Amino acid sequence: MIWVSFNCLVGCQKPGAVNVGAVFTFDSVIGRVAKAAMEAAISDINATPTILNGTRLHLIKADANCNAFLGSIEAYQVIEQEVVAFIGPQSSSIAHMISEIANGLQVPLVSYAATDPSLSAKQFPFFVRTVQSDSYQMNAMASLVDFYGWKEVIAIYVDNDYGRNGISALNDELNRRMAKAFYKLPLPVRFTQHDIVAVLNQSRLLGPRVYIVHVDPDPGLRIFATAEKLQMMSSNYVWFATDWLSATIDSFAPINRTALSVLQGVVGLRQHIPESNQTKDFISRWRKMQQQGLVKSGLNTYGLCAYDTKLKVFDGGAILLDDILNTSFSGLTGPVRFNSDRNIVTSGYDVINIDKMAVHIVGFWSNTFGFSVSPPETLQGTKNRHSEIEQKLGKVAWPGGKTKAPRGWVIADDERPLRIGVPYRASFVDFVTKLNGSHKIAGYCIDVFTEALKFVPYNVPYKFELFGDGQSNPNYGQLVQRVADDVFDAAVGDIAIVKNRTKAVDFSQPYITTGLVIVAPIHNTKSSAWVFLKPFTADMWCMTAGGFFIIAFVIWILEHRVNDAFRGPPRRQLVTMFMFSFSTLFKTNQEVTVSTLGRLVMVVWLFLLMVITSSYTANLTSILTVQQLSSPITGVESLIGNSWPIGYQVGSFAYGYLSDNLNIQRSRLVKLHSPEEYETALRLGPDNGGVAAIVDELSYVELFLSKRTDFGIIGQPFTKSGWGFAFQRDSPLAVDMSTAILKLSETGKLQEIHAKWFCKMGCPGERRGKSEPNQLHLVSFWGLYLLCGLITLVALLIFILRMVRQYARYRRRQMKLCRPSSSVQTTTRCSQVLFNFFDFIDEKEEAIKKMFMQCEINPVPETPTSTASTAT
C-alpha cells in the first residue's frame, strides 16, 4: 500500500524524505498484523534504492485506540508532520471521522480494513481502500446461504457503522434471493459475556438455526465459545462468519491454534490471495517481525488546546489521489487496481471450513464465476457465469462432525411450542371440538394431525389454542387470517382449501376430499309398481321386443324344412316359433335347432341376450337401492334459477361461494347452526318457513345423512376441494406434513381413523339423487344389435340362395328326365312359378329328396303339388 501511494512521486522533484501517516489501533488483531506488515514494507522500500531513487520513506504511526474521537486527534497530530497520505484506519467508525478530515485537507486516505458499504466514493472522494466493501462480501455470504437452500437466517452483529451497514447489505442480498426471514440481533460495541448469552438465548426462541456472525476480530472467539457452552454448536446448527474470523485465525501464533476447537464446523469467508513464492516469503518474514515487535500501547489522553491551528498540509493530494486510482500492477496479493467505487478489484473469497482444529479451503467464490472448487484465476477464459448445476463446493464438516448439511431450522421447542389454532365448533363436533369437562381437544381432524406428526422426522412440540366461543361455529376465514398474522403458527381442523385462503397461508396435502353438495328430501322408488320398466328406455324396450319377433320368424324359416317341431298346423307353428323365441330369454326352450344356420343365429342371439339381461339386472338393482328425489330441485342450475330459500352452515365458505361465485341473492341464504336445524328446515320446506335445499360440504352432509334416511344428495359435488392443515407462508412443516399425510393414506391409517369416527354404526352410504332414472339407452347396445342383425340377415340370404339353387336344380332335372306329354303346358306363368317355389320350400327335406328319386325312376312327371298333398 505504501509503494502504491508513493511510486507516483518518483518522477517529481525528489525530496530527501517523505512522510506517510498511519492511524490504526496498535493493540488489536488487525493492528498488530498491520504494524508488522507496514514496517516490513518500509524496510523493503528503503533497502531498495531503485524504488524511490534515494528518497527515504518515513512511516509516522498513531494509535487510534479503537476510538473515533482519539483517532481524529491522532490524525490532526500526524498531519502536522507534513504527511502526503494516510494509511488506515482499520475501523469503519473511525474511517468516517478521518475521511471528513481527509476531504477537508485533500489528503488521500488509503484504508486496508474499513469495509463499511456507506463509505462511498461520492461522499468521501479522497477515501480509497485496498479491500472490497462489505456489499461485495455480503453478496458472497448470501450466495453461500442460498447455495444450501436456507431461507431463514439469524444475524449477530456489532452495533456500529461497520456492523449495521454490513448487515443491511446482507439483508438486501438475501431479499434478492427470496429469503423468507432475516432476524437481526445486535451486540454492544464493547460486548461482554453477559451480552453474548442474552443474544444467544434470544435466538433460541426463533425458528432458524442458521447464524451469520459479523463482528470485529475477537482473539477470544467469545461468541463461539459461549455457543458451545450453551450446546448451540451441535448438528442442528449452522454457523457462518464473515472475514473477521479469517483475520482472527491468521493472527494466531501456532501455540494458540487450539482455540480453533470451539470453531468445529464453522464456515467462513477469506479474501482470496493467489499463491506465489513471494507471498510465502513475505508471510514468513512478517511472522518473525510480528513475534519480535509486539508492543502494547496504553491509552493516551490529549488536549485540543495543545495543537497549533496553523497546519502544514501537503498541497498535492489531488494529484496523488489520481495516481493512486490509476495504479495497476501485480502485488503480493495479486493484481492491484481500483474500480469506480474506489475499492480494490479482488479475485473473490475462499470458502473456509474449520474441522478438527484445522482450516480447510472447501471452495472459492467470485462474482464472475460463482462457487467452484478451482481458484478463480484458473477459470479465466471460460464462460463468465456458471449455471446453478455447475456451482460446486467441497465436502463441508458441519457442527457435530456431520457431512450432511443440517436442516437449518426448528419448528418449535419446549420453550416455545407451536401455537396451533383449533376451531371451537358447536355442531358437527365429531370433526373437532373441546371435550366437555376437560381441556382436551378431540375429533377426527385432531387424530389425523397427531398421527401424521408421527411420520415427521423431528420433534414438534405444540399446544392447541381454541378459536371461537363454542356457542356457534367460528369463521374459518378469520382463523386462517390469524395464521397469516402470526397469531397462530398453524391451524388444524375441518379447514377447506379454497382460493382466497391459499393466498394468505400454505396448506398441507388434503387429508380428505370434499366439495359443496345439495341436500334435499327424497323418497324410495321401491313403492312404484312399474319400477321394473325403468332400467331400459322406451326405444330400448321396442328394439328388444322387435328382436324377439325377428328371431322367431328367422328361426322358423331356417328350421321349418328340417325340424318336425316347427311343422304342423299353422296355429301350432305360430305358437311354437314365438314360444321358442321368448323362452330363449330364460334358456328353458324345449325345441332344439337342427340346421347349421339356425344354430349360428341362435349363438349370436343368445350372446346378445346375455349382455342385455346382465345390464338390465345390474341397473334394476341400482334403481331399487338408490333413492330418488321428491324435490323439484334437479341441480345447482335449478337453485340459481328459482327464488327458493337455501340453507348453509354458519362459518362455512358456502355462503361466500353462493353469493359471490353463483350470484345468488344473499336474502335467499338462510344460516343454520346444527344438524337438527338442517332437518327441521328441510321438513318445513320453502313454503312453510324452511328451505328447499341445503348447500354444504360433502363431509358434513355424509355425517348428517348417517342417521337420517329421508334426505339425500342431489347429483355430484359442484366444487372440488379438500381439507388441509394451514401453516404460515413458506413453513417447512407444511411440506413435511403433506408427506406424512400421503404415508398415512398409503398405510391405510387414514381410512382407519375415518372408520373410527364415522362408521360406528356402519359407514353412511352415499344417497345421491338423480333428476331421472339412470336408464340404459339403445345407443349403448347398437353395436350388438347390428352384429346380430347382420349375421341373421346373412344366414337368411344363404338359406334363400340355397333354396333357389335347389329349386332350379329340381326343375331342370324334372324337365330332362320327365318328358311332358302333349297335354302338359310348356310355359308357366310367373305367379304360378312363385307359388310352386313356396310350395317347394314348404316341403320337408326328405320329401324333396324323394321327388328327385321319383323323377329318375318314373317317366311320367309328377307335380310338387300332388306330392306335397300326399306328404302332408
Salt bridges, closest charged atoms under 4 A:
ASP27 OD1 - ARG32 NH1 2.99
GLU39 OE2 - LYS61 NZ 3.79
ASP44 OD2 - ARG285 NH2 2.81
ASP116 OD2 - HIS96 NE2 2.85
ASP134 OD2 - HIS214 NE2 3.46
ASP146 OD1 - LYS151 NZ 3.69
GLU152 OE2 - LYS180 NZ 3.18
ASP159 OD1 - ARG164 NH1 2.87
ASP161 OD2 - HIS96 NE2 3.95
ASP161 OD1 - ARG164 NH2 3.03
GLU173 OE1 - ARG176 NH2 2.71
GLU173 OE1 - ARG177 NH1 2.93
ASP218 OD2 - ARG222 NE 3.15
ASP250 OD1 - ARG270 NH1 3.70
ASP281 OD2 - ARG285 NE 3.51
ASP350 OD2 - ARG270 NE 3.84
ASP350 OD1 - HIS272 ND1 2.66
GLU377 OE1 - HIS272 NE2 2.84
GLU390 OE1 - LYS383 NZ 3.31
ASP413 OD2 - ARG209 NH2 3.72
ASP447 OD2 - LYS756 NZ 2.92
GLU451 OE2 - LYS454 NZ 3.11
GLU465 OE2 - LYS463 NZ 3.85
ASP486 OD1 - ARG419 NH2 3.04
ASP489 OD1 - ARG416 NH2 3.25
ASP489 OD1 - ARG419 NH2 2.87
ASP494 OD2 - ARG425 NH1 2.99
ASP506 OD1 - ARG729 NH1 2.88
ASP564 OD1 - LYS844 NZ 2.68
ASP660 OD1 - ARG666 NH2 3.27
GLU677 OE1 - HIS673 ND1 3.40
GLU679 OE2 - ARG683 NH2 3.19
GLU679 OE1 - ARG708 NE 2.92
ASP710 OD2 - ARG683 NH2 2.91
GLU752 OE1 - LYS749 NZ 3.69
GLU766 OE2 - ARG768 NH2 2.64
ASP842 OD1 - HIS560 NE2 2.66
GLU845 OE1 - ARG561 NH1 2.50
GLU856 OE2 - ARG813 NH1 3.17
